[in-house]
Amino acid sequence: QVRLVESGGGLVAPGESLTLHCAASGNIGGTDALGWYRQAPGEQRELVAERHGGPIVYYGDFAKGRVTISRDNAKNTVSLQMNNLRPEDTAVYYCHYKQRNWPMLEYWGQGIQVTVSS
């Protein structure tokens, strides 16, 4: 029904920046939630940043001030710019979508690896 395809990611040095991209296809509503989560080995999946329509943005506690999320409703894309990356940012990053209205279905991308190491 909805496909989420991530791109970007890879190996970056500490202190550098990286931008991830997600292209969504299907019936994507402008007020539906669209954003990014991440999951490190041995850890729970956690929110990075997500837009819920218009100017409404939710950030993970670690992320605010260090990430920028950009959503283009016309193109059905969402990008995540991460600055000043740290080794603890190493994780698999997942594009995430959830319908605002019933049945409030949720979809995940395959995930892409981000490794921060010198």
SULWOZI-V801738 format. One record per run of one state. SS is the DSSP state (H for helix, E for strand, C for the rest). FROM is the first residue (numbers start at 1). LEN is the number of residues. If there is no record, write none. Layout:
BEGIN
{{SS & FROM & LEN} {SS & FROM & LEN}}
END
This chain:
BEGIN
{{C & 1 & 2} {E & 3 & 5} {C & 8 & 2} {E & 10 & 3} {C & 13 & 5} {E & 18 & 8} {C & 26 & 7} {E & 33 & 7} {C & 40 & 6} {E & 46 & 6} {C & 52 & 5} {E & 57 & 3} {C & 60 & 7} {E & 67 & 6} {C & 73 & 4} {E & 77 & 6} {C & 83 & 4} {H & 87 & 3} {C & 90 & 1} {E & 91 & 8} {C & 99 & 7} {E & 106 & 3} {C & 109 & 3} {E & 112 & 5} {C & 117 & 2}}
END
